[in-house]
Amino acid sequence: MKIANIVSNNKIDVSEEFNVVQSMDEIIHGLPTLIVGYDYVNKHYPDFDIMDIRVEANLYWTFKRTEKRDKFQEDLSWFIRKVYGDLTKEIIYIFVDPIQYRSRTLWKIVRKIYSLKKIITYVHGDMIYLYGDKYLFGIDLKLLSYIGLNSGKIRNKIKSMSAVFLGSDEILIEYKNTVEELGNKVRYIPYLFSIKNGQNDTTSIIHIPREG
């Protein structure tokens, strides 16, 4: 699954989720696009503002590395952060708090988790993150143990429900750069995994009330 286009005649070191092509004829329409190179953008968009990274809606530009190295790197990093940031805005994150939430709310969350079509789970220390259908749930195993629940049993149950269970630190290494772009929020790793592996999302919104 591709999440953005980068138009460049030179090699660009980005993750494979970016569609790197040599001309606008090869882009995937509808995705945010970054054009690299003053000559190219000037030829195709002669009215662009050289002081503005935005050319038009969903279309941006920057200099080549050989033209302005610092500006190129700054704009490329900005574009990557924007793309991932815009994607994660669509995700509804719910921290499952067994202390603050009433039992009715907790059962509502449990039912929603059971309804997810394909659960991708990532374990990071005492935290378990479950992703599916644009929902991301965070569960603190230590907190579950604190209130007297069998966290090991719950962990195993989640594992049995998961289509993908990411329990190795190697996955964090794989997504290290992207996670850094997202403010080191490791909870997004199962979502990033779903993007990389082309999972399609459908959303059925539930309302989780604020407790307290």
BELBEL-V460292 format. One record per pair of residues at least 12 apart in sequence whose ideal C-beta (glycine too) atoms are under 6 Angstrom apart, sorted by the first residue. I is the first residue (numbers start at 1). GAP is how many residues later the second one is. Records with the same first field share a line. If there is no record, write none. Layout:
I = GAP + GAP
This chain:
1 = 194 + 197
2 = 17 + 26
3 = 14 + 80
4 = 14 + 27 + 28 + 79
5 = 14 + 22 + 26 + 28
6 = 12 + 14 + 28
7 = 14 + 17 + 28
8 = 28
9 = 13
17 = 178
32 = 26 + 51
33 = 26
34 = 26 + 45
35 = 26
36 = 26 + 28
37 = 27
38 = 25 + 29
41 = 20
53 = 22
62 = 13
80 = 101
81 = 100
84 = 97 + 98
88 = 100
90 = 44
91 = 43 + 45 + 100
92 = 43
93 = 43
94 = 43 + 114
95 = 43
96 = 13 + 41 + 43
98 = 49
100 = 111 + 112
101 = 110
112 = 94
116 = 16 + 17
118 = 14 + 45
119 = 13 + 42 + 43 + 44
120 = 44 + 70 + 73 + 74
121 = 37 + 41 + 44
122 = 44 + 67 + 68
123 = 44
124 = 62
126 = 15 + 16
127 = 13
129 = 58 + 61
131 = 59 + 60
133 = 68 + 69 + 70
134 = 67 + 69
138 = 49
175 = 14 + 17
178 = 14
